[in-house]
Amino acid sequence: MSISKSRKTAVNILISIEKDGAYSNISVAKEFLCSELSNADKALASAIVYGTLDRKITIDYIISRYIKTPVNKIKPITLTAIRIALYQIIYLDKIPESAAVNESVNIVKASKEKYNASFVNGVLRAYLREPAEIPSGNDIKSLSVRYSCPVTIIESFVSDYGTETAVLLLEESLKKPPITARVNNLKTDTDSLIKILDGEKVTAKKSTLDNSIEILSGIDVANSKAYKEGLFHIEDMASQIAISKIGLRNGLRVLDICAAPGGKSFTMAEIMNNTGEVVSLDLYKHRVDLIKKGAQRLGIGIINARISDATVYNETLGQFDVVLCDVPCSGLGVIRRKPEIKYKDITKNDFDELCDIQMKILHNASKYVKIGGKLVYSTCTLKNAENKAQINAFLDKTGDFELQCSNEFMPHIDKTDGFYCAVLVRNG
């Protein structure tokens, strides 16, 4: 009995994500690191993992049409095998239906759930005989099934932006996200980096922003020679544009209060031409170590990465020209990249607590800003309660700051991650 290594790996990763609540990118990287998959097998496994996560609600709805028991009562290997087979059959045109079915059946046969192999075969064959129809209406439940998004998130989008925009956001959430990189101007320039990447058989083009490129062909970032040499780091265009609007210049003293893994700190240091100082804080040592490692790879010497709690004032840090607080958030702007975020079970109490933490960080961050300095607040979410509402509430409580500018990046319009950024100036 032959079992596809790529599909078996995909099943292992998906079960790990569901069981442990792990992030997809971390789980994929970890599994690939200790596997002997070819690049082609890695590509297929990755496509199946992210695609199955993206479409999980839709796929589970389809499964429910062919069984009498609740989907969540199916054993984990069995359920995951059915999910990946349906994803391949419905969404991957180049995969033969017979291969998708047989491989999933074989995976279950070789597992501790081998008694369910005929069940898997039966569900998949039933779908092939008579495919279930997907609801076409624009009511919340139909949208949830069609776009594989929980009702609570759709209700939030509709409440904040209206049904028409909500649908556009849902459509965009299932598309492949762009890969953009910040060119390390301390070591190279845009044209040179594009040529270097071309030598690695990676196609890239200039973005509209200086020192930024879009990577068009697939790239194995960790194994890229240009990456290892510190010629670039990956950062979404929305984040790069937001940083560019701060008005950074050489010699400033900057605080990045929630810095890990360090992308915004790196970009700010590069814009400042490695002059001045960037103090990059995070609560956990292993995340601070990530910042230090990244700064070393990029050849940045002005980053001072330290362990610190963003909600607690540390008077020894002193005052800063610019303070950035990229706060923890619900992450609804990056569900194209991390689809498992959609399925996090966040209660109202959890969300209220998250908003409280954001406000605590914002108020604490404001204490480090010198008069005439700037306070920058950002999130990678699309919930007004975490974005404009937080800034308005902060400004209502303090007379020391005024809003200089704010930007909300919408994936379907700006072709970036969903992102919010506000720049405030301290005037007293």
N, C-alpha and C positions, 0 to 999 in steps of 0.2 A: 504493500500500500504506500503510494507516494504522497507526501504532504508538501505543499508549497511552503518554503521557508518564509517568504515575504508575507503570506497570509497568516501563518502561524504566529509570526512576530507581531503582526497587526492585532491579532486577537489578544496576545499577551499584554500589549500596550494599552488597549482599550479596557481590559479588565482591571489593569493597574490604575488607570485614571478614574474609573468608576468606584473601585473599592477604596482607594487611598485618597481620593480627591486631589490627585496630583495634576500639575499643569501639563498640557499635551506636549509643549516644546521640550520640557525637561524630561518627560518620560520617553519621548522619541529619541532624544540625544543619548540618554542613559542606555536604552536598549540597543541602539546602533553601535555604541562604543564597545560593547562586549559581544557583538554578533560578528559573524563572518559573511554577512550579506554582500552581494555585489552591488554596484551603484544602481543597476537596473532594479534589483530586488528592493533596495532601500527606497527608491522612487515610488515603486508600487505600494510598498507597505505604508509609506508616508501618505500617499494619496488616499488609501483605504482608511487609515486612522482619522485624518482630518475630515474626509468626506463623510464617513459614518457618524462622526461627532456632529458635524454640521446638520445632517439630515435625520438625527436620531428620533425626533418626535414624529416626523413624517413616516419613517420606517416602522416605528412601533405602532403607529395607527394602522399601517398596512398589515402588520403581523396580527393585530387584534381582529382583523376581518376573517381570519382563517382558524382561529382557536377559540375554545370556550373558556379557558382560564385566563386570569389577568396576566398581562405581559410581564409584570414585575415578579411573578411567581415562577417564571422559567429559570432554570439553573443558568449560572453566569456564562459558562463556556458555550452551552447550547444557544442561549440568546445572542451572544456576541457573534457566533458563527452564522446564525440566520441574518443578523443585521448586516454583516459585511458582504454576504452573498447578495442580499437585496440591493445594497448600495451599488455593487458592481453591475448587477443586471439592469438596474434602472438608470444609473448615471454614468457608467463607464462604457462607452460604445465599443471600444476595442477588445473588451473581455468577452469571450464566448459564454453564453448562458450555461452551457454544460460544464465548463471549467469552474465557474463560480459556484454551481451547485455541488459538484463532485468534491471540490476542495474543502468546502465547509463540512460536508458529510464526513470526509476522511479525518478532518481535524477533531470532530466529536468522537468518531470511532476510536481514535488513538488516545482519548482522554479518559478521565475517571467518570465522565458522563456518557460513556459509549452506548449505554442503553437508550439514549435519546437520538441516535443516528437516524433511525427511520422516521422519527418525528420531524427532524430537520428536513429530511428529504421530502416528506409529505407536505410541509408548509410551503417549501420553495416550489415544488411541482404544482401545487394548487394555485400559487400566484401566476406561474407561467401559463397555466390553462386559462385562467380568468383574472387578469390584473385588476386589483381594487382601484376604484376611482378616488381621486383626491378632491376634497371639498373646494368649490370655486367661489364661494361667497366672500364678502368683505366684513362679515361679522368677526368678532374677536376669536372665537373658537376655530372658525374656518381658516383665518389667517395663521393661527397657531400651528395647525396641521400643515398647511401649504408651505409655510416658510420655516417650519421646524423651530419655533420660538415660543417660550412659555407665555402664557396668558398675561402674567404680571408685567413682563417686560413690554409687551405690545400695548397694554393699557397705559403704561408710563409714556411710551412714545406718542400714543394718541392724545393723551392728556396734555403733553408739552408742545406737540407740533401739529396735531390734527391727523385725521385718518390718511389723507393723501400723502403727506410727508412720511408718515409712519410706514406706509406700504413701500415707499421708495427706499427707506432705510432698511427694511426687511429684505427687499430684493438685493440691495448692495451687500448685506451681511453674508450672503451665500456666494459672493464672487471672490475670486482670488485677489488677495491684497497686493498692492505694489510693494516692491522692495527698494527702499531708498537708502543711500549711504551719505554720510558726511565725509568729504575729502579732507584729509589731514594736511592743511596748508603749511604745517611746520616741516613736512617732509616732501611734499609733492604738490602738483596742481591738477586741475580737473582733466585737461587734455592728456597729460602724462599718465594719470591713473587709468583712464579709459583704454589707452594703448597697452598698458601693462596687463590689464584684465583681459583684453583681447588675446594677448599671448597665452593666457590661461584658459582660452576658449570660453570666456564669459563676455556676453554682449551687454554693454552699458551705454547710456546716453546722458548728455547734460540735462540737468533739471533747470527750472526757471530761476532758482536761487543760486547765488554764487557758492562755489565749493560744495556742490551737492550733485549727486548723480542718481539715476534710476537704473537698477540692474534688471535687464530684460530677460536674460536666460537664467536657468537655474544655476545656483552657486552653492558650493559646499564651503560656507564661510570659514568654519574652523580649520579647514585644510587648505585654504587659499594662501598662497605665498605672500600676496600683497597684504592680506589681512595680518598674517603673522609678522610682517615687517612694519606694521603700524601705519599703513597708508590710508586707512579708512576705518570707520566704525559704522555699524548699522543704526540708523535713526530715522523714524518716520518723518515725512516732509512737514507735517503739521507742527511737530515739536521743533524742527529746525527753523521754520518760519517764525514761530513764537519767540524763540531765543533771539532771532535776528532783530525783532522789534523792541528789544529791551534798551538798545542804545549803548551796548558795551564798547569800551575802548581800552587801550593799553593801560596797565598799571592799576586797575581797580581792585578793590578787595571785595570778594564775592562769597556768599554763603549759600550752599545748596543743602537744605536742611533735611531732605528725604532723598538722598542722592543715588543709592544703589539701583541698578548696576553701574551707573556713572555716565550714561550717554550725554545728558545735558551738561554735566560738569566738564566733560571732554570738549564739547562744542563751545562752551563759554571760554575755556582756556585757550582754545585754538583761535577764536575770534580776537582774544586779547593778546595773541601772538606770544603766548607763554610768558607774559609779564604780569606783575601784580601777584595776587594770591586767590586761590579757590579753595575754600574749606568745605569738604564734602562729608556729610554726616549720615550715619545709619545706625539703627538700633543693635544690629547683630554683627559680630566679628567676621563671620564668613562672607557677609555682603560687603563689609568694608574692605576685606581682602580682595574681592572682585574689582572694586574701584581702583585699588592700588595696582593690581595686576594690569588692568586696562590702561591706566595712565603710563605705566612703565612701557607697555607695548607701543603706545603712541608717541613716546618720547616727551611726555608732558612733565615738567618739573615743578610746576607751581601748585599742584593739587596736594592738599593736606587732608588725607582721609582719616576720619576718627569715629569712634563709637560714641553715640550720644542719642538721647531720647528727644525726639522733635517736639514733644509736648512740655518739656521741662526747660526752664531758662537756665543758661549757663553763662554767668557774667564774665568768666575768664575768656570767652570767645571775643568779646569786644564788639565794636560797631562795624557795619559794612556799608559799602556803596550800593550793593544789590543783594537782596535776599530772595532766593527762589524756594518756594514750597510746592513741590509736585506731590500733592497729598495722596494717601491711599484712597481708592474710590471703588465704585461698583464695576468699573471696567467695561461698560456697555459700548464704548467706542472702539474696542479692539476684539470684538467677538469673531471677526473674520479670521484673526490670527490665533485666538484661543477660544474656540467654540465651547469648550467645557464651562466657560464662565456663565453661559446661558442657563446652565442647569444647577448652579449653586443655589441652595435653598436658603435664601436670605429672608428672614422674617422682618416684620415692621420694626420690632425692637432692635434687631441686628442693624437695620438701615439707619434708624435713629441714632444708634451708638456710633455708626460710621460717620454720620454727619457731625456728631458732637466732637469726634476726634479731629475731623477736618478743621472745625472752628478753633479747637484748642491749639492745633499746629499753626493756624493762621495768626491767631493772637500772639502766640509765643514768638513766631517768626518776626512779627512787627516790632518786637522789642529790640531786635538786632539792627534795625535800619537807622542809619544816621539821618539827621535833618537834611532834606534835599535828595536823599537816597530813594531807591525804588524797591518795592515789595511786589514780587511776582507770584501769582497763584495759578496753578494749572492742574487739570485732571485729564484722564483719558476716558471720560464717560459722556453720556448724552442725557443726563438728567438735570433739569433746571434746579432741583433741590440741592444738588451738589455743586452747581456752577454759579449762575447769576444770583440765585437766592442767597448763597453764602456770602458773596461779595457785597450784596445790598445790606445784608444783616450786619456784616462787619463794619461797613461805612456808617450805618445807623448808630453803632455803639462807640465810634471813635471820631473825633474831629481832627485827628492828626494826619489823616490821609485823604487823598482825592484820587478818583479814577482817571488815569491818563488814557488808557485804551483797553478794549477787550475784543477777543476774537473767538468765535465758535466755528470749528471746522466740521463740516458735514460730509461723510464719506461719499454720498451720491452726487454732491456738488463739487467738492474740492479734491476728490480722488485721494484722500488721505484717511488716516484713522479718524474716528470721532474724537475731538479734542477741544478743550476750552482753556483759554488763558486770559488773565487780567493783569495789567500793570498798574500799580498804585504808586503815587509819589507822596513821601512824607513831607508835610509842610509845617510841622510844629512838634 
